[in-house]
Amino acid sequence: MKKLLIIGGSFLVLAILKANLWSSTIMPLNEIKAGMKGKGRTVFFGNQVEEFEVTILGILENVEPKRNIILAELSGKGLEQTGVISGMSGSPVYIDDKLIGAVAYSFPYARKAIAGLTPIEEMLAATKKEKDFRPPAGRPASFKPSLSFQEILELNPGLFPELQNSIAGTDLRRLTVPLIFSGFSPFLLEKNRHLLVRLGFMPVASGGISSSAQVGKMARLKEGDPVALQLITGDLNLAAVGTVTYVDGHRILAFGHPLYNLGSVDYGLASAEILTVVPSLETSFKLAKTGPTIGRFIQDRNAGAVGEIGQLPQMIPLNLNLIEASGDYKNFRLLLVNDRILTPLLVNLALYSIILSESRAYGNLTVEFSSDLYLDNGQNIRLEDLFSGNLDKAATSFAGLVASVIYYLINNEFQEIKITRGDLRIRTTEEVRLGTLERVACNKYEVSPGERIQLKVFYRTFRDENVVEEVSFVAPQLPPGSEFQLIVGDAASMHQLELELYRNPEFSPRNLNQLIRLLNNLRKNNRIYFKVLIPKLGIFLRGEEMGSLPLTLRTMLISPRSVTSAIALNNSTLAEYQLPISHAFKGLAKIQFRIKP
């Protein structure tokens, strides 16, 4: 008992000492008055923390529930000409050597460097937040085989703050954050610039560390140092750059405003170096390069980000093997943050950029790939497909498919699941490999049950070459005089046919295993699909067709009193076949057969 009292007492003493330390180094909001003079700290070049002048103008109280903003004018170090600089987010401000808050907001196009400061008391409150509930991401009504960067954002409007909205009816906005892209295609930056700017980021192409020096040794940061919030590391680097506000042992506060406002997170934390300040009439910004990973950010809150030095994030390894048309073989090794929303977004950006950087942004291109996504429950998703077209169509479709599968998987409604690794094998050729269906010829249209039917599928390639594929199938065991139908088509046409047949059902698997099975069996572009429909009653229930059911069971399931929401079918799928080809196939044909009397 005495030992417990002593230990408990020591914790109490430590808490009292820390409270006294904070009270001696922090100035509470109620003591801050207009006209007070102070100093701010940030880095304008390299890693040298420098001071600038601060004059308090006043306080905007309760701009949001329980949130306040300190208005201040910044001067010195050229701020009169540059205005408040993007990358200063989190720069600490002191009065009489007491910390009052962090630079976090500004007035766009202002003629003076007027900044909004987040009070340090509100930032410290973020360190007390524990892992909390975060609602699941939004999902479309039906499965989409491709999700673009913009579509993923639009699915989750509630999880991303309206960063361009003014505060308290003024034009005071969250300070734009430099988003450093290293190793990415310039075409990608231009294509997505408007979306990133809308989210409050300034996309900047810059350098980063080599892939051989990703993880740094235990390092110390101090108030005013540049810091990077890492989203992707490895052969590509993507990081948001801000400034350290406060250091308490191995824990730091930074930015002074949200990055994505996603609450409990697991982002990478890296050191950074400021190359220069780029003055601009629109928004001046710090041009930076990121250093090695030295910790992780664990909270992304309205009042700033909380990080831990020495504790590394659990990121997802993504390994890519790329074979180009020339025969060149390249490997890419990436680490991506593990997050239900950000991971699909980042996968989309990374894959799209790699294809365009290593192949071409314009012109004919075919992307053929296979991949394995390994899950923490021991299962895996196997994907393979071929995309072809001009401009960036193939790269967009490829990146969108992988992002879509990842999105549906980690945002499933059944149980939390994580991707432990992704391996992709990609082959690109600078040509268009499209095949368009011309006609389907059969050797007979009236057959006996069990008789083999020979088919010839004629399609024309992009270069006007004629290709013939020969296949056969067995006529179903149906009564004399019965008719059945053979559908020949591409993946998209088959999907549309089923939407009509099943009356537009939602993509709603019953459990995780069914979801994984459906994702593993997605139709592919480089296949010709054959579906045999017979005049037999069936039902469609929760994402799967069920034929040849006993009449009593079918009647019960489609009864108005049933809670299963089963859809009655007059025609059932007897069999489905697929034929792999070397082109992305397009077309649809329906052929009617009759069983001999």
C-alpha positions as MATLAB code, in Angstrom:
seq = 'MKKLLIIGGSFLVLAILKANLWSSTIMPLNEIKAGMKGKGRTVFFGNQVEEFEVTILGILENVEPKRNIILAELSGKGLEQTGVISGMSGSPVYIDDKLIGAVAYSFPYARKAIAGLTPIEEMLAATKKEKDFRPPAGRPASFKPSLSFQEILELNPGLFPELQNSIAGTDLRRLTVPLIFSGFSPFLLEKNRHLLVRLGFMPVASGGISSSAQVGKMARLKEGDPVALQLITGDLNLAAVGTVTYVDGHRILAFGHPLYNLGSVDYGLASAEILTVVPSLETSFKLAKTGPTIGRFIQDRNAGAVGEIGQLPQMIPLNLNLIEASGDYKNFRLLLVNDRILTPLLVNLALYSIILSESRAYGNLTVEFSSDLYLDNGQNIRLEDLFSGNLDKAATSFAGLVASVIYYLINNEFQEIKITRGDLRIRTTEEVRLGTLERVACNKYEVSPGERIQLKVFYRTFRDENVVEEVSFVAPQLPPGSEFQLIVGDAASMHQLELELYRNPEFSPRNLNQLIRLLNNLRKNNRIYFKVLIPKLGIFLRGEEMGSLPLTLRTMLISPRSVTSAIALNNSTLAEYQLPISHAFKGLAKIQFRIKP';
ca = [
       0.000    0.000    0.000;
       2.812    2.410    0.849;
       4.431    1.787   -2.517;
       1.156    2.516   -4.256;
       0.758    5.736   -2.315;
       4.299    6.808   -3.135;
       3.845    6.038   -6.842;
       0.469    7.760   -6.884;
       1.990   10.704   -5.065;
       4.818   10.935   -7.593;
       2.309   11.126  -10.432;
       0.473   13.884   -8.583;
       3.720   15.803   -8.070;
       4.584   15.446  -11.767;
       1.136   16.699  -12.747;
       1.480   19.692  -10.427;
       4.982   20.436  -11.737;
       3.764   20.266  -15.330;
       0.789   22.519  -14.539;
       3.130   25.032  -12.909;
       5.504   24.786  -15.877;
       2.680   25.478  -18.331;
       1.410   28.395  -16.237;
       4.878   29.948  -16.295;
       5.428   29.483  -20.055;
       1.909   29.982  -21.442;
      -0.203   33.152  -21.464;
      -3.938   32.414  -21.203;
      -6.336   34.062  -23.640;
      -7.942   36.283  -21.009;
      -4.627   38.062  -20.417;
      -4.073   38.958  -24.089;
      -4.973   42.553  -24.991;
      -4.936   44.631  -28.142;
      -1.686   46.572  -28.595;
       0.548   43.976  -26.970;
       3.849   43.322  -28.743;
       5.445   39.934  -29.155;
       7.689   37.684  -31.210;
       6.989   34.822  -33.560;
       9.357   32.032  -34.548;
       9.646   30.241  -37.874;
      12.188   29.160  -40.499;
      12.598   31.188  -43.681;
      15.645   29.325  -45.007;
      17.292   26.023  -44.168;
      16.678   24.972  -40.562;
      17.533   28.242  -38.812;
      14.656   29.424  -36.611;
      14.292   33.211  -36.846;
      12.099   35.721  -35.056;
       9.552   38.137  -36.532;
       7.525   40.926  -34.921;
       3.908   40.520  -33.775;
       1.371   43.189  -32.733;
      -1.928   42.026  -31.218;
      -4.964   43.649  -32.868;
      -7.743   41.970  -30.899;
      -9.627   38.727  -30.297;
     -12.456   37.152  -32.291;
     -14.416   35.344  -29.598;
     -16.524   32.215  -30.087;
     -16.059   32.115  -33.882;
     -17.064   28.465  -33.567;
     -18.375   26.700  -30.449;
     -15.709   27.173  -27.737;
     -13.177   28.445  -30.297;
     -11.462   31.830  -30.460;
      -8.962   33.509  -32.776;
      -6.334   36.098  -31.887;
      -5.870   38.746  -34.583;
      -2.306   39.994  -35.036;
      -0.191   41.928  -37.515;
       3.116   40.310  -38.463;
       6.178   42.272  -39.567;
       9.908   41.919  -40.118;
      11.829   39.369  -42.202;
      10.116   40.669  -45.334;
       6.577   39.839  -44.170;
       5.497   43.364  -45.143;
       6.063   42.374  -48.778;
       5.154   38.657  -48.749;
       2.169   38.747  -46.400;
       1.492   35.726  -44.219;
       3.387   32.831  -45.813;
       1.969   29.404  -46.578;
       4.054   27.013  -44.498;
       3.936   29.278  -41.424;
       0.993   27.248  -40.087;
       1.872   26.474  -36.473;
       4.565   29.151  -36.091;
       4.552   29.921  -32.341;
       3.939   33.466  -31.075;
       5.195   34.707  -27.696;
       4.500   37.716  -25.490;
       6.999   38.289  -22.686;
       8.446   34.851  -23.507;
       5.071   33.240  -22.867;
       3.474   31.206  -25.650;
       0.065   32.570  -26.701;
      -0.716   30.559  -29.834;
       0.176   29.646  -33.401;
      -0.169   31.369  -36.772;
      -3.021   29.530  -38.526;
      -5.220   31.922  -40.561;
      -4.825   34.827  -42.960;
      -6.717   37.231  -45.209;
      -6.119   36.408  -48.887;
      -4.824   39.328  -50.973;
      -4.481   41.504  -47.852;
      -2.049   44.434  -48.197;
      -0.723   43.745  -44.685;
       0.366   40.503  -43.017;
      -2.717   40.153  -40.818;
      -2.873   36.691  -39.265;
      -5.275   34.723  -37.122;
      -3.656   32.842  -34.228;
      -5.075   29.687  -32.658;
      -4.802   30.070  -28.844;
      -2.355   27.618  -27.304;
      -4.932   26.512  -24.726;
      -7.140   25.154  -27.516;
      -4.180   23.402  -29.123;
      -3.212   21.768  -25.819;
      -6.772   20.461  -25.476;
      -6.183   18.403  -28.639;
      -3.456   16.426  -26.808;
      -6.087   15.127  -24.389;
      -8.216   13.628  -27.158;
      -8.267    9.872  -27.227;
      -9.086    7.611  -30.148;
     -12.705    8.352  -30.906;
     -15.458    7.032  -33.125;
     -15.280    8.147  -36.721;
     -18.299    7.491  -38.947;
     -17.773    5.174  -41.914;
     -17.062    6.711  -45.266;
     -19.835    7.304  -47.760;
     -20.596    4.628  -50.359;
     -22.384    4.886  -53.707;
     -25.671    2.986  -54.050;
     -24.086    0.487  -56.428;
     -20.530   -0.639  -57.000;
     -18.531    1.524  -59.387;
     -15.585   -0.195  -61.084;
     -13.609    3.051  -60.998;
     -13.452    5.935  -58.521;
     -11.580    9.100  -59.426;
      -9.871   11.425  -56.953;
     -12.802   13.830  -57.198;
     -15.463   11.129  -56.812;
     -13.926    9.876  -53.565;
     -13.927   13.429  -52.197;
     -17.554   13.919  -53.230;
     -18.557   10.709  -51.432;
     -17.321   12.199  -48.141;
     -18.315   15.874  -47.976;
     -18.845   15.660  -44.216;
     -15.330   14.355  -43.485;
     -13.572   17.231  -45.245;
     -14.091   20.740  -43.834;
     -15.214   23.519  -46.155;
     -11.773   25.053  -46.021;
     -12.614   28.037  -48.181;
     -15.470   29.226  -45.976;
     -14.835   32.440  -44.118;
     -14.629   32.591  -40.336;
     -17.055   34.639  -38.299;
     -18.457   36.344  -41.404;
     -15.051   37.700  -42.396;
     -12.653   36.690  -45.142;
     -10.274   35.132  -42.613;
      -9.355   31.685  -43.926;
      -7.249   28.752  -42.925;
      -3.682   29.332  -44.050;
      -2.937   27.422  -47.248;
      -0.580   24.496  -46.619;
       2.208   23.620  -49.082;
       1.653   20.041  -50.253;
       5.048   18.805  -51.419;
       5.055   16.332  -54.335;
       8.350   14.560  -54.983;
       8.666   12.073  -57.857;
       5.149   12.734  -59.181;
       4.164   13.476  -62.772;
       3.739   17.235  -63.475;
       0.644   16.285  -65.486;
      -0.975   14.901  -62.314;
      -0.348   18.129  -60.410;
      -1.977   20.222  -63.096;
      -4.945   17.877  -63.481;
      -5.767   17.861  -59.749;
      -4.545   21.335  -58.801;
      -8.036   22.832  -58.569;
      -9.204   20.034  -56.239;
      -6.174   20.385  -53.957;
      -6.529   24.165  -53.843;
     -10.212   23.754  -52.977;
      -9.127   21.600  -50.029;
      -6.811   24.355  -48.806;
      -3.494   23.041  -50.125;
      -0.886   24.485  -52.438;
       0.530   21.659  -54.600;
       4.273   22.205  -55.034;
       6.728   20.016  -56.957;
       9.916   19.696  -54.933;
      12.599   17.259  -53.835;
      12.655   14.698  -51.084;
      14.949   12.181  -49.485;
      16.129    9.111  -51.343;
      14.209    5.867  -50.853;
      17.229    4.391  -49.071;
      16.945    6.879  -46.198;
      13.265    6.788  -45.357;
      13.392    6.365  -41.592;
      15.471    8.706  -39.501;
      17.110    8.212  -36.150;
      15.621    9.598  -32.980;
      15.566   13.353  -33.490;
      14.536   16.392  -31.522;
      12.393   19.204  -32.813;
      12.032   22.628  -31.276;
       9.408   25.348  -31.469;
       9.559   27.091  -34.858;
      11.131   24.152  -36.726;
       9.594   23.065  -40.042;
       7.771   19.737  -39.897;
       6.200   17.507  -42.540;
       3.050   15.431  -42.260;
       3.797   12.454  -44.519;
       1.131   10.745  -46.597;
       3.366    8.786  -48.995;
       7.049    7.907  -48.662;
       9.417    5.806  -50.736;
      10.024    6.289  -54.451;
       7.247    8.882  -54.317;
       6.904   11.387  -51.498;
       3.828   13.417  -50.575;
       3.813   15.581  -47.457;
       2.146   18.693  -46.032;
       4.603   21.195  -44.531;
       3.972   23.335  -41.471;
       5.693   24.504  -38.305;
       6.149   23.109  -34.797;
       4.250   25.146  -32.192;
       5.018   23.414  -28.915;
       7.253   20.583  -27.700;
       6.607   18.529  -24.554;
       9.185   15.748  -24.354;
       8.558   13.449  -27.327;
       5.154   15.005  -28.103;
       4.668   18.018  -30.365;
       1.871   20.346  -31.472;
       1.908   21.763  -35.005;
      -0.061   23.572  -37.747;
      -2.650   25.289  -35.488;
      -5.498   24.240  -37.781;
      -6.778   20.953  -39.255;
      -5.211   19.219  -42.215;
      -8.236   17.021  -42.921;
      -9.918   17.174  -39.488;
     -10.158   13.372  -39.359;
      -9.632   13.067  -35.605;
      -7.535   10.108  -34.482;
      -5.038    9.339  -37.270;
      -1.747    7.616  -38.003;
       0.237    9.855  -40.381;
       3.972    9.940  -40.828;
       5.945   12.736  -39.139;
       9.164   13.897  -40.817;
      11.677   16.668  -40.517;
      11.807   19.246  -43.314;
      14.161   21.816  -44.757;
      13.058   25.174  -46.154;
      14.761   25.876  -49.499;
      13.414   29.413  -49.866;
      10.346   31.610  -49.535;
       8.662   32.220  -52.883;
       6.946   35.660  -52.874;
       3.640   35.769  -54.744;
       0.847   38.294  -55.272;
      -1.629   35.457  -54.725;
      -0.029   33.461  -51.870;
       3.608   33.474  -50.862;
       4.823   30.049  -49.781;
       7.756   28.125  -48.351;
       9.441   25.840  -50.853;
      10.552   22.835  -48.823;
      11.888   19.329  -49.073;
      11.078   16.591  -46.615;
      13.522   14.641  -44.498;
      13.356   11.141  -42.992;
      10.447    9.818  -40.951;
      11.073   10.458  -37.251;
       7.650    9.863  -35.716;
       3.933    9.944  -36.348;
       0.971   12.303  -36.062;
      -1.791   10.822  -33.923;
      -4.443   13.586  -33.935;
      -5.736   15.848  -36.726;
      -8.051   18.323  -35.018;
      -9.592   21.758  -35.552;
      -6.932   23.333  -33.353;
      -3.958   21.543  -34.918;
      -2.075   18.282  -35.200;
      -0.533   16.242  -32.367;
       2.597   14.209  -33.056;
       4.916   11.775  -31.282;
       8.644   11.612  -31.972;
      10.112    8.096  -32.050;
       6.804    6.240  -32.599;
       6.526    5.294  -36.280;
       3.197    4.974  -38.141;
       1.773    1.682  -39.393;
       1.814    2.365  -43.127;
       0.805    0.134  -46.054;
       3.638   -1.167  -48.283;
       2.787   -0.948  -51.981;
       5.201   -2.682  -54.354;
       5.003   -2.081  -58.103;
       6.863   -3.911  -60.857;
       6.557   -2.067  -64.170;
       7.571   -3.453  -67.567;
       7.555   -0.866  -70.351;
       7.135   -1.416  -74.085;
      10.909   -1.103  -74.493;
      11.393   -4.047  -72.147;
      12.781   -1.860  -69.358;
      11.936   -3.222  -65.918;
      11.423   -0.847  -62.979;
      10.497   -1.385  -59.344;
       8.685    1.145  -57.150;
       8.431    0.801  -53.383;
       5.904    3.008  -51.588;
       4.524    3.379  -48.072;
       1.043    4.900  -47.760;
      -0.869    6.042  -44.693;
      -3.468    3.558  -43.511;
      -6.753    5.452  -43.562;
     -10.252    4.657  -44.803;
     -10.486    7.819  -46.917;
      -6.927    8.873  -47.639;
      -5.568    5.455  -48.680;
      -7.825    5.111  -51.773;
      -7.130    8.751  -52.680;
      -3.383    8.249  -52.418;
      -3.453    4.954  -54.336;
      -5.281    6.723  -57.146;
      -2.709    9.548  -57.263;
       0.338    7.268  -57.001;
      -0.676    4.727  -59.663;
      -1.848    7.393  -62.094;
       1.388    9.334  -61.659;
       3.682    6.313  -62.097;
       1.989    5.289  -65.350;
       2.165    8.799  -66.799;
       5.733    9.427  -65.628;
       7.080    6.171  -67.010;
       4.936    5.969  -70.161;
       3.156    8.929  -71.710;
       0.525   11.498  -70.758;
      -0.824   11.865  -74.295;
      -1.129    9.401  -77.149;
      -2.032    5.725  -77.367;
      -1.430    3.596  -74.303;
      -2.384    0.142  -73.012;
      -2.017   -0.843  -69.352;
      -2.196   -4.531  -68.469;
      -1.851   -5.509  -64.820;
      -2.374   -8.073  -62.092;
      -2.261   -7.379  -58.370;
      -2.656   -8.942  -54.940;
      -3.982   -7.053  -51.927;
      -3.246   -8.907  -48.680;
      -5.582   -8.436  -45.706;
      -4.952   -8.707  -41.982;
      -7.509  -11.527  -41.699;
      -5.405  -13.798  -43.937;
      -7.500  -13.346  -47.083;
      -6.481  -11.537  -50.241;
      -7.966   -9.785  -53.274;
      -6.635  -10.747  -56.711;
      -7.202   -8.230  -59.516;
      -6.233   -8.309  -63.160;
      -7.401   -6.331  -66.171;
      -6.427   -4.446  -69.318;
      -7.165   -0.814  -70.154;
      -6.481    0.838  -73.480;
      -7.098    4.189  -75.145;
      -5.582    7.546  -75.930;
      -4.816   10.628  -73.826;
      -4.739    9.442  -70.166;
      -7.786    7.161  -70.356;
      -5.910    3.906  -69.657;
      -4.009    5.355  -66.680;
      -7.191    6.919  -65.248;
      -9.197    3.674  -65.522;
      -6.392    1.553  -64.046;
      -5.830    3.832  -61.049;
      -9.586    4.224  -60.548;
     -10.212    0.468  -60.439;
      -7.589   -0.261  -57.777;
      -8.705    2.769  -55.729;
     -12.353    1.678  -55.996;
     -11.670   -1.884  -54.788;
      -9.597   -0.587  -51.858;
     -12.288    1.950  -50.988;
     -15.109   -0.601  -50.874;
     -12.947   -3.089  -49.010;
     -11.708   -0.942  -46.122;
     -15.042    0.904  -45.818;
     -17.136   -2.251  -45.645;
     -20.045   -2.289  -43.197;
     -19.286   -5.689  -41.681;
     -15.984   -5.467  -39.845;
     -12.842   -3.363  -39.679;
     -10.183   -4.709  -41.988;
      -6.744   -3.481  -42.973;
      -4.564   -3.984  -46.010;
      -1.152   -5.252  -44.938;
       0.530   -5.141  -48.375;
      -0.164   -4.594  -52.035;
       1.829   -6.122  -54.936;
       1.195   -4.909  -58.486;
       2.648   -6.180  -61.751;
       2.125   -3.746  -64.634;
       2.947   -3.884  -68.338;
       2.516   -0.841  -70.585;
       2.654   -0.590  -74.381;
       2.303    2.586  -76.425;
      -0.506    1.314  -78.618;
      -4.281    0.995  -78.571;
      -5.540   -2.569  -78.138;
      -9.293   -2.304  -78.594;
     -11.506   -4.947  -80.190;
     -15.042   -4.156  -81.417;
     -17.558   -6.953  -81.971;
     -18.611   -7.365  -85.612;
     -20.851  -10.448  -85.497;
     -21.351  -13.888  -83.950;
     -21.939  -16.912  -86.221;
     -23.259  -20.302  -85.042;
     -23.273  -23.610  -86.909;
     -26.911  -24.269  -85.877;
     -29.792  -22.532  -84.113;
     -32.036  -25.524  -83.515;
     -30.383  -28.158  -81.334;
     -30.984  -31.230  -79.234;
     -30.414  -31.234  -75.451;
     -26.715  -31.830  -74.722;
     -25.663  -31.128  -78.312;
     -22.463  -29.113  -78.761;
     -22.846  -25.749  -80.518;
     -19.921  -24.162  -82.389;
     -19.577  -20.374  -82.404;
     -17.333  -17.920  -84.202;
     -16.890  -14.454  -82.730;
     -15.678  -11.859  -85.227;
     -14.207   -8.602  -83.936;
     -12.219   -5.773  -85.481;
      -9.166   -4.178  -83.843;
      -8.239   -0.509  -83.612;
      -5.899   -0.996  -86.594;
      -8.743   -2.452  -88.677;
      -7.550   -6.052  -88.370;
     -10.116   -8.852  -88.358;
      -9.867  -11.426  -85.576;
     -11.910  -14.607  -85.224;
     -12.305  -16.518  -81.955;
     -13.848  -19.993  -82.039;
     -15.635  -21.426  -79.006;
     -18.281  -24.048  -78.279;
     -20.834  -24.813  -75.576;
     -23.356  -27.513  -74.820;
     -27.080  -26.969  -75.301;
     -28.997  -27.118  -71.992;
     -31.277  -29.973  -70.982;
     -34.650  -28.378  -71.694;
     -37.996  -29.777  -72.851;
     -38.624  -30.041  -76.626;
     -39.782  -26.773  -78.156;
     -38.142  -24.660  -75.409;
     -36.127  -21.613  -76.317;
     -33.005  -20.260  -74.641;
     -30.733  -17.302  -75.266;
     -26.980  -16.822  -75.548;
     -25.625  -13.386  -74.682;
     -22.157  -12.487  -76.002;
     -20.698   -9.248  -74.715;
     -18.107   -7.194  -72.893;
     -17.878   -6.593  -69.149;
     -19.789   -3.296  -69.161;
     -22.567   -4.626  -71.408;
     -23.014   -7.680  -69.193;
     -23.225   -5.453  -66.146;
     -25.888   -3.275  -67.808;
     -27.823   -6.366  -68.893;
     -27.887   -7.627  -65.315;
     -29.035   -4.251  -64.002;
     -32.034   -4.542  -66.332;
     -32.604   -8.212  -65.540;
     -32.403   -7.673  -61.768;
     -34.189   -4.273  -61.913;
     -31.234   -2.131  -60.752;
     -30.309   -3.862  -57.471;
     -27.908   -2.230  -55.062;
     -24.452   -3.639  -54.532;
     -25.230   -5.047  -51.088;
     -23.285   -8.173  -50.075;
     -24.483  -10.022  -46.995;
     -21.107  -10.346  -45.279;
     -17.397   -9.704  -45.665;
     -16.721  -13.050  -47.313;
     -19.285  -12.354  -50.025;
     -17.803   -8.880  -50.582;
     -14.322  -10.371  -50.981;
     -15.683  -13.012  -53.358;
     -17.436  -10.366  -55.474;
     -14.299   -8.205  -55.626;
     -12.211  -11.225  -56.601;
     -14.597  -11.974  -59.467;
     -14.998   -8.564  -61.057;
     -15.422   -8.794  -64.809;
     -12.442   -7.800  -66.930;
     -12.102   -5.736  -70.082;
      -9.916   -8.261  -71.915;
     -12.574  -10.968  -71.844;
     -15.449  -11.996  -74.084;
     -18.314  -13.115  -71.828;
     -20.944  -15.712  -72.722;
     -24.148  -16.015  -70.659;
     -26.780  -18.710  -71.241;
     -30.292  -17.633  -70.170;
     -33.052  -20.246  -69.878;
     -36.801  -19.767  -69.305;
     -36.743  -20.956  -65.724;
     -38.058  -19.082  -62.686;
     -35.543  -17.791  -60.159;
     -34.840  -14.931  -57.763;
     -32.147  -12.310  -57.179;
     -31.318  -11.906  -53.496;
     -28.639   -9.740  -51.883;
     -26.252   -9.527  -54.787;
     -26.595  -13.102  -56.081;
     -28.878  -14.864  -58.550;
     -30.541  -18.072  -57.389;
     -32.130  -20.321  -60.008;
     -33.832  -23.716  -59.963;
     -35.433  -23.069  -56.553;
     -38.363  -25.226  -55.418;
     -41.602  -23.454  -56.235;
     -42.729  -23.268  -52.594;
     -39.449  -21.672  -51.480;
     -39.491  -19.173  -54.352;
     -43.091  -18.240  -53.593;
     -42.268  -17.680  -49.936;
     -39.218  -15.490  -50.694;
     -41.004  -13.193  -53.157;
     -44.175  -12.938  -51.057;
     -45.193   -9.360  -50.091;
     -44.953  -10.511  -46.473;
     -41.314  -11.555  -46.904;
     -38.608   -9.296  -45.463;
     -35.889  -10.615  -47.799;
     -36.560   -8.081  -50.645;
     -35.994  -10.851  -53.221;
     -36.580   -9.992  -56.900;
     -38.524  -12.506  -59.006;
     -36.844  -13.590  -62.283;
     -38.606  -15.132  -65.295;
     -35.273  -16.142  -66.857;
     -32.356  -17.657  -65.006;
     -28.651  -17.833  -65.790;
     -27.748  -21.426  -66.516;
     -24.033  -20.829  -67.114;
     -21.508  -18.097  -67.780;
     -18.194  -18.484  -69.614;
     -15.346  -16.132  -70.396;
     -12.696  -16.110  -73.091;
      -9.432  -14.202  -72.423;
      -8.211  -12.167  -75.411;
      -5.375   -9.707  -75.990;
      -7.620   -6.663  -76.520;
     -10.082   -4.614  -74.504;
     -13.342   -5.933  -75.942;
     -16.494   -3.925  -76.748;
     -19.827   -5.132  -78.059;
     -23.018   -7.078  -77.367;
     -24.965   -9.738  -79.265;
     -28.056  -11.805  -78.347;
     -28.680  -15.127  -80.088;
     -31.874  -17.161  -79.814;
     -31.817  -20.991  -79.858;
     -34.590  -23.582  -79.886;
     -34.635  -27.141  -78.622;
     -35.717  -29.559  -81.322;
     -39.230  -30.957  -80.869;
];
